[in-house]
Amino acid sequence: MKKYHLLFKISAILSYLFFVYGLSQLTLMVQNYWQFSSQIGNFFWIRNLISLVFIGLMIWILVKTGHGYLFVIPKKKWLWYTVLTVLVTVLYISFNFQTARHVQSTSEGWAVLIGYSETNFAELGLYLTLFFLGPLMEELIYRGLLQHAFFKDSKFGLDLILPSVLFALPHFSSFPNFLDILVFSSFGVFCAGLTHYTKSIYPGYIVHVINNIVATLPFLVTFLHRIFS
């Protein structure tokens, strides 16, 4: 809808800034007034609750601005889209295995998982963030808002490249090198291409979830063994 065009662009920028800078700060502010578990458990469960509200707001923005089609998969194409999603997942995970050891965020991510396994409750909150809520927020921001707010249908693929580079940058605690940005931007382009082709947020989200699960599988298996043994 043209009357929402400027507001849509502003919403995309503000959502990105909130996700990168504001979400953790708001979580810490709430954490100072609400204590119901360990310090780490508090952080992730409070973050998850705020994330649910944020997700609902982004979905509302996309629907109100005429992008509700992103949440629909045509019945006649669901099988082809499923096959395509599986192929992209296998392709990217293979790529990830070849490059993971050269990317700084791999060791950083493992250190976070080890440090945040303080209690089962805290670790469960972390996995909900890592496997489901985090990927959903990223897909809504990068492949939903930003991809459709700027350079939409660009002949040079800027609508795919720009959100993918912005997606890569927050994944590093220190200044990334070219390979770091290339690996994460490549994942962003994979998901952005899926969203562009299928006109749906779901295929990219599924790839994102599976990738995160596979990347942390040893920790997840250890966690499940501890819970059920």
ZADO-1210 file (C-alpha; in nm, 4 decimals, padded with zeros to 6 digits):
<atoms>
<atom x="00.0000" y="00.0000" z="00.0000" code="MET" pos="1"/>
<atom x="00.1505" y="00.3296" z="-00.1147" code="LYS" pos="2"/>
<atom x="00.0227" y="00.5317" z="00.1818" code="LYS" pos="3"/>
<atom x="00.2263" y="00.3089" z="00.4147" code="TYR" pos="4"/>
<atom x="00.5407" y="00.3146" z="00.1989" code="HIS" pos="5"/>
<atom x="00.7455" y="00.5564" z="00.4113" code="LEU" pos="6"/>
<atom x="00.6174" y="00.4119" z="00.7393" code="LEU" pos="7"/>
<atom x="00.7164" y="00.0657" z="00.6170" code="PHE" pos="8"/>
<atom x="01.0731" y="00.1776" z="00.5516" code="LYS" pos="9"/>
<atom x="01.0940" y="00.3472" z="00.8921" code="ILE" pos="10"/>
<atom x="00.9507" y="00.0363" z="01.0596" code="SER" pos="11"/>
<atom x="01.2131" y="-00.1809" z="00.8891" code="ALA" pos="12"/>
<atom x="01.4992" y="00.0413" z="01.0117" code="ILE" pos="13"/>
<atom x="01.3620" y="00.0693" z="01.3661" code="LEU" pos="14"/>
<atom x="01.3019" y="-00.3067" z="01.3864" code="SER" pos="15"/>
<atom x="01.6606" y="-00.3738" z="01.2809" code="TYR" pos="16"/>
<atom x="01.7997" y="-00.1289" z="01.5369" code="LEU" pos="17"/>
<atom x="01.5804" y="-00.2688" z="01.8137" code="PHE" pos="18"/>
<atom x="01.6835" y="-00.6263" z="01.7341" code="PHE" pos="19"/>
<atom x="02.0558" y="-00.5464" z="01.7211" code="VAL" pos="20"/>
<atom x="02.0805" y="-00.2929" z="02.0049" code="TYR" pos="21"/>
<atom x="01.7531" y="-00.2614" z="02.1930" code="GLY" pos="22"/>
<atom x="01.6356" y="-00.6155" z="02.2635" code="LEU" pos="23"/>
<atom x="01.9177" y="-00.7095" z="02.4999" code="SER" pos="24"/>
<atom x="01.9074" y="-00.3712" z="02.6726" code="GLN" pos="25"/>
<atom x="01.5328" y="-00.3929" z="02.7302" code="LEU" pos="26"/>
<atom x="01.5771" y="-00.7486" z="02.8577" code="THR" pos="27"/>
<atom x="01.8363" y="-00.6300" z="03.1114" code="LEU" pos="28"/>
<atom x="01.6076" y="-00.3473" z="03.2234" code="MET" pos="29"/>
<atom x="01.3187" y="-00.5877" z="03.2840" code="VAL" pos="30"/>
<atom x="01.5545" y="-00.8361" z="03.4494" code="GLN" pos="31"/>
<atom x="01.6425" y="-00.5782" z="03.7161" code="ASN" pos="32"/>
<atom x="01.2782" y="-00.5803" z="03.8317" code="TYR" pos="33"/>
<atom x="01.1785" y="-00.9420" z="03.7686" code="TRP" pos="34"/>
<atom x="01.3677" y="-01.2323" z="03.9246" code="GLN" pos="35"/>
<atom x="01.2252" y="-01.5830" z="03.9002" code="PHE" pos="36"/>
<atom x="01.5189" y="-01.8091" z="03.8218" code="SER" pos="37"/>
<atom x="01.8967" y="-01.8006" z="03.7871" code="SER" pos="38"/>
<atom x="02.0485" y="-01.4853" z="03.6400" code="GLN" pos="39"/>
<atom x="02.1076" y="-01.6544" z="03.3056" code="ILE" pos="40"/>
<atom x="01.7652" y="-01.8203" z="03.3084" code="GLY" pos="41"/>
<atom x="01.6062" y="-01.4831" z="03.3777" code="ASN" pos="42"/>
<atom x="01.7836" y="-01.3224" z="03.0839" code="PHE" pos="43"/>
<atom x="01.6792" y="-01.5738" z="02.8191" code="PHE" pos="44"/>
<atom x="01.3227" y="-01.6312" z="02.9365" code="TRP" pos="45"/>
<atom x="01.2552" y="-01.2584" z="02.9681" code="ILE" pos="46"/>
<atom x="01.4144" y="-01.2066" z="02.6266" code="ARG" pos="47"/>
<atom x="01.1900" y="-01.4802" z="02.4838" code="ASN" pos="48"/>
<atom x="00.8761" y="-01.3133" z="02.6187" code="LEU" pos="49"/>
<atom x="00.9784" y="-00.9748" z="02.4762" code="ILE" pos="50"/>
<atom x="01.0671" y="-01.1470" z="02.1484" code="SER" pos="51"/>
<atom x="00.7148" y="-01.2896" z="02.1176" code="LEU" pos="52"/>
<atom x="00.5676" y="-00.9394" z="02.1437" code="VAL" pos="53"/>
<atom x="00.8231" y="-00.8086" z="01.8920" code="PHE" pos="54"/>
<atom x="00.7443" y="-01.0937" z="01.6505" code="ILE" pos="55"/>
<atom x="00.3724" y="-01.0206" z="01.6740" code="GLY" pos="56"/>
<atom x="00.4360" y="-00.6525" z="01.6012" code="LEU" pos="57"/>
<atom x="00.6467" y="-00.7288" z="01.2920" code="MET" pos="58"/>
<atom x="00.3859" y="-00.9710" z="01.1562" code="ILE" pos="59"/>
<atom x="00.1194" y="-00.7033" z="01.2078" code="TRP" pos="60"/>
<atom x="00.3312" y="-00.4460" z="01.0216" code="ILE" pos="61"/>
<atom x="00.3886" y="-00.6809" z="00.7274" code="LEU" pos="62"/>
<atom x="00.0204" y="-00.7710" z="00.7022" code="VAL" pos="63"/>
<atom x="-00.0982" y="-00.4101" z="00.7334" code="LYS" pos="64"/>
<atom x="00.1437" y="-00.2937" z="00.4617" code="THR" pos="65"/>
<atom x="00.0230" y="-00.5499" z="00.2088" code="GLY" pos="66"/>
<atom x="00.2815" y="-00.8220" z="00.2670" code="HIS" pos="67"/>
<atom x="00.0513" y="-01.0796" z="00.4213" code="GLY" pos="68"/>
<atom x="00.1228" y="-01.3126" z="00.1280" code="TYR" pos="69"/>
<atom x="00.4555" y="-01.3920" z="00.2972" code="LEU" pos="70"/>
<atom x="00.2624" y="-01.6054" z="00.5458" code="PHE" pos="71"/>
<atom x="00.0836" y="-01.8155" z="00.2843" code="VAL" pos="72"/>
<atom x="00.2100" y="-02.1081" z="00.0765" code="ILE" pos="73"/>
<atom x="00.0073" y="-02.1869" z="-00.2401" code="PRO" pos="74"/>
<atom x="-00.1488" y="-02.5325" z="-00.2047" code="LYS" pos="75"/>
<atom x="-00.0483" y="-02.6321" z="-00.5564" code="LYS" pos="76"/>
<atom x="00.3205" y="-02.5537" z="-00.4958" code="LYS" pos="77"/>
<atom x="00.3783" y="-02.6823" z="-00.1429" code="TRP" pos="78"/>
<atom x="00.5458" y="-03.0052" z="-00.2626" code="LEU" pos="79"/>
<atom x="00.7901" y="-02.8232" z="-00.4931" code="TRP" pos="80"/>
<atom x="00.8652" y="-02.5676" z="-00.2231" code="TYR" pos="81"/>
<atom x="00.9300" y="-02.8493" z="00.0249" code="THR" pos="82"/>
<atom x="01.1761" y="-03.0187" z="-00.2132" code="VAL" pos="83"/>
<atom x="01.3448" y="-02.6845" z="-00.2829" code="LEU" pos="84"/>
<atom x="01.3745" y="-02.6128" z="00.0906" code="THR" pos="85"/>
<atom x="01.5361" y="-02.9527" z="00.1518" code="VAL" pos="86"/>
<atom x="01.7836" y="-02.9002" z="-00.1335" code="LEU" pos="87"/>
<atom x="01.8825" y="-02.5542" z="-00.0081" code="VAL" pos="88"/>
<atom x="01.9184" y="-02.6887" z="00.3467" code="THR" pos="89"/>
<atom x="02.1509" y="-02.9699" z="00.2378" code="VAL" pos="90"/>
<atom x="02.3510" y="-02.7357" z="00.0156" code="LEU" pos="91"/>
<atom x="02.4031" y="-02.4753" z="00.2861" code="TYR" pos="92"/>
<atom x="02.4813" y="-02.7200" z="00.5669" code="ILE" pos="93"/>
<atom x="02.7459" y="-02.8778" z="00.3418" code="SER" pos="94"/>
<atom x="02.8875" y="-02.5313" z="00.2779" code="PHE" pos="95"/>
<atom x="02.8742" y="-02.4580" z="00.6510" code="ASN" pos="96"/>
<atom x="03.0727" y="-02.7687" z="00.7406" code="PHE" pos="97"/>
<atom x="03.3477" y="-02.6629" z="00.5037" code="GLN" pos="98"/>
<atom x="03.3733" y="-02.3069" z="00.6351" code="THR" pos="99"/>
<atom x="03.2717" y="-02.3195" z="01.0044" code="ALA" pos="100"/>
<atom x="03.6198" y="-02.3772" z="01.1437" code="ARG" pos="101"/>
<atom x="03.7466" y="-02.0664" z="00.9655" code="HIS" pos="102"/>
<atom x="03.4775" y="-01.8331" z="01.1049" code="VAL" pos="103"/>
<atom x="03.5318" y="-01.6550" z="01.4368" code="GLN" pos="104"/>
<atom x="03.1698" y="-01.6798" z="01.5521" code="SER" pos="105"/>
<atom x="03.1890" y="-02.0613" z="01.5624" code="THR" pos="106"/>
<atom x="03.4123" y="-02.0674" z="01.8707" code="SER" pos="107"/>
<atom x="03.2270" y="-01.7668" z="02.0148" code="GLU" pos="108"/>
<atom x="02.8950" y="-01.9465" z="01.9800" code="GLY" pos="109"/>
<atom x="03.0259" y="-02.2616" z="02.1452" code="TRP" pos="110"/>
<atom x="03.1655" y="-02.0560" z="02.4333" code="ALA" pos="111"/>
<atom x="02.8215" y="-01.8989" z="02.4837" code="VAL" pos="112"/>
<atom x="02.6544" y="-02.2398" z="02.4889" code="LEU" pos="113"/>
<atom x="02.9016" y="-02.3696" z="02.7477" code="ILE" pos="114"/>
<atom x="02.8757" y="-02.0577" z="02.9610" code="GLY" pos="115"/>
<atom x="02.4951" y="-02.0468" z="02.9534" code="TYR" pos="116"/>
<atom x="02.4392" y="-02.4105" z="03.0503" code="SER" pos="117"/>
<atom x="02.4065" y="-02.3034" z="03.4142" code="GLU" pos="118"/>
<atom x="02.0735" y="-02.4797" z="03.4705" code="THR" pos="119"/>
<atom x="01.8409" y="-02.6909" z="03.2565" code="ASN" pos="120"/>
<atom x="01.5823" y="-02.4109" z="03.2711" code="PHE" pos="121"/>
<atom x="01.8340" y="-02.1537" z="03.1498" code="ALA" pos="122"/>
<atom x="01.9623" y="-02.3809" z="02.8736" code="GLU" pos="123"/>
<atom x="01.6079" y="-02.4561" z="02.7543" code="LEU" pos="124"/>
<atom x="01.5449" y="-02.0826" z="02.7278" code="GLY" pos="125"/>
<atom x="01.8644" y="-02.0475" z="02.5241" code="LEU" pos="126"/>
<atom x="01.7601" y="-02.3224" z="02.2824" code="TYR" pos="127"/>
<atom x="01.4176" y="-02.1665" z="02.2323" code="LEU" pos="128"/>
<atom x="01.5965" y="-01.8449" z="02.1369" code="THR" pos="129"/>
<atom x="01.8531" y="-02.0138" z="01.9165" code="LEU" pos="130"/>
<atom x="01.6281" y="-02.2601" z="01.7348" code="PHE" pos="131"/>
<atom x="01.2926" y="-02.0867" z="01.7014" code="PHE" pos="132"/>
<atom x="01.2465" y="-01.7280" z="01.8187" code="LEU" pos="133"/>
<atom x="01.5835" y="-01.5933" z="01.7017" code="GLY" pos="134"/>
<atom x="01.5516" y="-01.7335" z="01.3473" code="PRO" pos="135"/>
<atom x="01.1905" y="-01.6143" z="01.3239" code="LEU" pos="136"/>
<atom x="01.2854" y="-01.2601" z="01.4252" code="MET" pos="137"/>
<atom x="01.5745" y="-01.2595" z="01.1779" code="GLU" pos="138"/>
<atom x="01.3574" y="-01.3860" z="00.8931" code="GLU" pos="139"/>
<atom x="01.0904" y="-01.1259" z="00.9668" code="LEU" pos="140"/>
<atom x="01.3449" y="-00.8426" z="00.9876" code="ILE" pos="141"/>
<atom x="01.5864" y="-00.9307" z="00.7074" code="TYR" pos="142"/>
<atom x="01.3757" y="-01.1332" z="00.4621" code="ARG" pos="143"/>
<atom x="01.0458" y="-00.9689" z="00.5527" code="GLY" pos="144"/>
<atom x="01.0849" y="-00.6011" z="00.6385" code="LEU" pos="145"/>
<atom x="01.4240" y="-00.4995" z="00.4964" code="LEU" pos="146"/>
<atom x="01.4081" y="-00.7144" z="00.1826" code="GLN" pos="147"/>
<atom x="01.0724" y="-00.5673" z="00.0859" code="HIS" pos="148"/>
<atom x="01.1294" y="-00.2108" z="00.2075" code="ALA" pos="149"/>
<atom x="01.4492" y="-00.1306" z="00.0144" code="PHE" pos="150"/>
<atom x="01.5525" y="-00.2023" z="-00.3470" code="PHE" pos="151"/>
<atom x="01.2566" y="-00.4372" z="-00.3932" code="LYS" pos="152"/>
<atom x="01.2928" y="-00.6441" z="-00.7126" code="ASP" pos="153"/>
<atom x="01.6261" y="-00.4755" z="-00.7901" code="SER" pos="154"/>
<atom x="01.7877" y="-00.5860" z="-01.1167" code="LYS" pos="155"/>
<atom x="02.1212" y="-00.6082" z="-00.9356" code="PHE" pos="156"/>
<atom x="01.9877" y="-00.8173" z="-00.6472" code="GLY" pos="157"/>
<atom x="02.0335" y="-00.5380" z="-00.3935" code="LEU" pos="158"/>
<atom x="01.7130" y="-00.6436" z="-00.2186" code="ASP" pos="159"/>
<atom x="01.8886" y="-00.9749" z="-00.1452" code="LEU" pos="160"/>
<atom x="02.2427" y="-00.8509" z="-00.0808" code="ILE" pos="161"/>
<atom x="02.1801" y="-00.5532" z="00.1505" code="LEU" pos="162"/>
<atom x="01.9706" y="-00.7428" z="00.4097" code="PRO" pos="163"/>
<atom x="02.2164" y="-01.0334" z="00.3917" code="SER" pos="164"/>
<atom x="02.5149" y="-00.8135" z="00.4802" code="VAL" pos="165"/>
<atom x="02.3138" y="-00.6513" z="00.7611" code="LEU" pos="166"/>
<atom x="02.2224" y="-01.0022" z="00.8774" code="PHE" pos="167"/>
<atom x="02.5908" y="-01.1018" z="00.8935" code="ALA" pos="168"/>
<atom x="02.7254" y="-00.8078" z="01.0940" code="LEU" pos="169"/>
<atom x="02.5569" y="-00.8656" z="01.4351" code="PRO" pos="170"/>
<atom x="02.6871" y="-01.2245" z="01.4539" code="HIS" pos="171"/>
<atom x="03.0359" y="-01.1149" z="01.5636" code="PHE" pos="172"/>
<atom x="03.1561" y="-00.9718" z="01.8935" code="SER" pos="173"/>
<atom x="03.4782" y="-00.8394" z="01.7367" code="SER" pos="174"/>
<atom x="03.5479" y="-00.6854" z="01.3972" code="PHE" pos="175"/>
<atom x="03.4848" y="-00.9543" z="01.1325" code="PRO" pos="176"/>
<atom x="03.7130" y="-01.0290" z="00.8418" code="ASN" pos="177"/>
<atom x="03.5990" y="-01.0737" z="00.4828" code="PHE" pos="178"/>
<atom x="03.5515" y="-01.4516" z="00.5161" code="LEU" pos="179"/>
<atom x="03.3323" y="-01.4061" z="00.8249" code="ASP" pos="180"/>
<atom x="03.1030" y="-01.1652" z="00.6421" code="ILE" pos="181"/>
<atom x="03.1032" y="-01.3786" z="00.3260" code="LEU" pos="182"/>
<atom x="02.9938" y="-01.6956" z="00.5082" code="VAL" pos="183"/>
<atom x="02.7063" y="-01.5347" z="00.6966" code="PHE" pos="184"/>
<atom x="02.6036" y="-01.3167" z="00.4030" code="SER" pos="185"/>
<atom x="02.5907" y="-01.6301" z="00.1872" code="SER" pos="186"/>
<atom x="02.3441" y="-01.7837" z="00.4295" code="PHE" pos="187"/>
<atom x="02.1411" y="-01.4631" z="00.4138" code="GLY" pos="188"/>
<atom x="02.1378" y="-01.4752" z="00.0344" code="VAL" pos="189"/>
<atom x="02.0254" y="-01.8404" z="00.0401" code="PHE" pos="190"/>
<atom x="01.7287" y="-01.7506" z="00.2624" code="CYS" pos="191"/>
<atom x="01.6578" y="-01.4251" z="00.0785" code="ALA" pos="192"/>
<atom x="01.6531" y="-01.6089" z="-00.2540" code="GLY" pos="193"/>
<atom x="01.4089" y="-01.8637" z="-00.1159" code="LEU" pos="194"/>
<atom x="01.1813" y="-01.5880" z="00.0127" code="THR" pos="195"/>
<atom x="01.2038" y="-01.3987" z="-00.3162" code="HIS" pos="196"/>
<atom x="01.1242" y="-01.7076" z="-00.5238" code="TYR" pos="197"/>
<atom x="00.8515" y="-01.8630" z="-00.3079" code="THR" pos="198"/>
<atom x="00.6990" y="-01.5327" z="-00.1888" code="LYS" pos="199"/>
<atom x="00.6816" y="-01.6944" z="00.1549" code="SER" pos="200"/>
<atom x="00.8737" y="-01.6547" z="00.4808" code="ILE" pos="201"/>
<atom x="00.8400" y="-02.0221" z="00.5759" code="TYR" pos="202"/>
<atom x="01.1018" y="-02.1955" z="00.3552" code="PRO" pos="203"/>
<atom x="01.3823" y="-01.9620" z="00.4684" code="GLY" pos="204"/>
<atom x="01.2701" y="-02.0000" z="00.8293" code="TYR" pos="205"/>
<atom x="01.2804" y="-02.3809" z="00.8056" code="ILE" pos="206"/>
<atom x="01.6321" y="-02.3704" z="00.6573" code="VAL" pos="207"/>
<atom x="01.7371" y="-02.1320" z="00.9353" code="HIS" pos="208"/>
<atom x="01.5981" y="-02.3531" z="01.2125" code="VAL" pos="209"/>
<atom x="01.7558" y="-02.6722" z="01.0765" code="ILE" pos="210"/>
<atom x="02.0905" y="-02.4996" z="01.0248" code="ASN" pos="211"/>
<atom x="02.0984" y="-02.3749" z="01.3850" code="ASN" pos="212"/>
<atom x="02.0039" y="-02.7167" z="01.5209" code="ILE" pos="213"/>
<atom x="02.2725" y="-02.8935" z="01.3185" code="VAL" pos="214"/>
<atom x="02.5342" y="-02.6319" z="01.4150" code="ALA" pos="215"/>
<atom x="02.4763" y="-02.6950" z="01.7875" code="THR" pos="216"/>
<atom x="02.3820" y="-03.0627" z="01.7714" code="LEU" pos="217"/>
<atom x="02.6488" y="-03.1919" z="02.0188" code="PRO" pos="218"/>
<atom x="02.5253" y="-02.9489" z="02.2851" code="PHE" pos="219"/>
<atom x="02.1597" y="-03.0305" z="02.2164" code="LEU" pos="220"/>
<atom x="02.2222" y="-03.4055" z="02.2407" code="VAL" pos="221"/>
<atom x="02.4074" y="-03.3578" z="02.5716" code="THR" pos="222"/>
<atom x="02.1219" y="-03.1438" z="02.7036" code="PHE" pos="223"/>
<atom x="01.8528" y="-03.3957" z="02.6033" code="LEU" pos="224"/>
<atom x="02.0543" y="-03.6836" z="02.7501" code="HIS" pos="225"/>
<atom x="02.0851" y="-03.4951" z="03.0803" code="ARG" pos="226"/>
<atom x="01.7118" y="-03.4191" z="03.0846" code="ILE" pos="227"/>
<atom x="01.5846" y="-03.7676" z="03.0059" code="PHE" pos="228"/>
<atom x="01.8477" y="-03.9856" z="03.1721" code="SER" pos="229"/>
</atoms>
